[in-house]
Amino acid sequence: MPQHKSAIKRVRQNEKRRKHNQPQRSKMKTLVRKALETTDKEQAQDAVREATSYLDKMAAKGQVHKNFAARRKSKLAQHLNNL
């Protein structure tokens, strides 16, 4: 366990941020998974649009790396084009 006052505070901050970010990361994964599982072209377009938008927001906030978001968006576009 940390001994310094600043390190103790940092542990508290990290835990608070982790609890805040976890549901958002979970939502991102769910949106991507739903988009990849759809087989209907119109439903897939809506799902991909929603997932792409959310990935962009997460990357802009710094919760995921921009290259991570770009890879996922590419995968979604590829799935959509193959339908």
C-alpha angles and dihedrals in degrees: 000000000000118000102192120085093233092049091051089052091048090055090053092048094048092051092049092049092047091054090049096047100043097075090047093052089047091052090050092052091047093051092049092047093049091049092051093047096053117102100180111092097221095045090046091053092054093045093048091048091052094045093047092051092050092047090053091051092049092049092047091053091047095241090124129022116262091237090053089054091046092052092051093047090050091051090050093049090049091052091049093050092050093056 
